[in-house]
């Protein structure tokens, strides 16, 4: 059961990566879109340079050092946001699995409050979806009834997740950071352990597959019976879909589609990850929807789920750092392109190993951050200096691992530029 769950989540990460890669390539291929991004980010970069030159911090209106302030902002943090987006993009493009799982932990390690990291990541995803999705190419595959039922559920899930996050923050900002860190510890711990086990097993057996982990015996073995069971139910109202692929189409109760949407929206609002992280495998492996129909519906739901969550649950309450979001978007556009090119030059088994190590680094980062937060909450007894050292070890380990991965990818890329040009 745990093995199948890991396979499901790995497919979710791949689906998110496919969407992020396509959206980024669409932005990079459009001069107008790039001009818009540069028009927004260039003044921020110039202002940041001006402030740095004067040795001053940003105006206090942008945040303070206290727990109830949104965040303590310095020009260095804007630079870090570009670096974080770059590394996330490298992971997405090179590994073929969504790099968003490192964004919230990385932002929190850089001094951003957890709830702000979640809201900012959601807005970054929304901005990428709006600018990078060429809707008219694929939205023709959408089953309208399927999309409506799913979005009704996702809106409910987003409301629930957003209300919980804000309620915890308003009760105690330190508890909010602890809660978000704990959620990431559970998710990354589960993914990291299985990813590392899968990598070691595949390496020992010589199952190198490709850069994204395909081709080995470690692929997910998701049961095919669940979609049949759900489609066999006759709970009204029923939704018909895949009419172009199956005579008479397939039918499924709308309640199951809405429940899947609610789960996706809830996870997106709590963790700040894109809804596409779960939508694709949930549609295919749980609801039994064809990939043809799923692609269009997935694109549609990312726009609405990320947009609704970021605007209604975080933006209007002041929990989005737009400067950081644009920095991450700028960095990820470059990172995804370089990472995708690097996959042509490196054996897949090594990239899979880096994937497992990167997830484990995120897990260690959030796990080591918990003692300091729990001490501040007076839930555990430990000296604050010891807790601070543990947190620092987690932060340093995380940034060293991700930094080494980035250096490795860049070195591979620049050493083989002539080879890549020849292939192009």
HELIX and SHEET records of a PDB file:
HELIX    1   1 UNK A    2  UNK A   28  1                                  27    
HELIX    2   2 UNK A   31  UNK A   54  1                                  24    
HELIX    3   3 UNK A   60  UNK A   62  5                                   3    
HELIX    4   4 UNK A   75  UNK A   95  1                                  21    
HELIX    5   5 UNK A   99  UNK A  102  5                                   4    
HELIX    6   6 UNK A  103  UNK A  109  1                                   7    
HELIX    7   7 UNK A  114  UNK A  132  1                                  19    
HELIX    8   8 UNK A  135  UNK A  138  1                                   4    
HELIX    9   9 UNK A  139  UNK A  141  5                                   3    
HELIX   10  10 UNK A  144  UNK A  171  1                                  28    
HELIX   11  11 UNK A  173  UNK A  205  1                                  33    
HELIX   12  12 UNK A  225  UNK A  232  1                                   8    
HELIX   13  13 UNK A  254  UNK A  271  1                                  18    
HELIX   14  14 UNK A  276  UNK A  281  1                                   6    
HELIX   15  15 UNK A  282  UNK A  287  3                                   6    
HELIX   16  16 UNK A  291  UNK A  308  1                                  18    
HELIX   17  17 UNK A  309  UNK A  314  3                                   6    
HELIX   18  18 UNK A  315  UNK A  317  5                                   3    
HELIX   19  19 UNK A  322  UNK A  342  1                                  21    
HELIX   20  20 UNK A  348  UNK A  376  1                                  29    
HELIX   21  21 UNK A  384  UNK A  415  1                                  32    
HELIX   22  22 UNK A  417  UNK A  423  1                                   7    
SHEET    1   A 2 UNK A 238  UNK A 241  0                                        
SHEET    2   A 2 UNK A 250  UNK A 253 -1                                        
END                                                                             
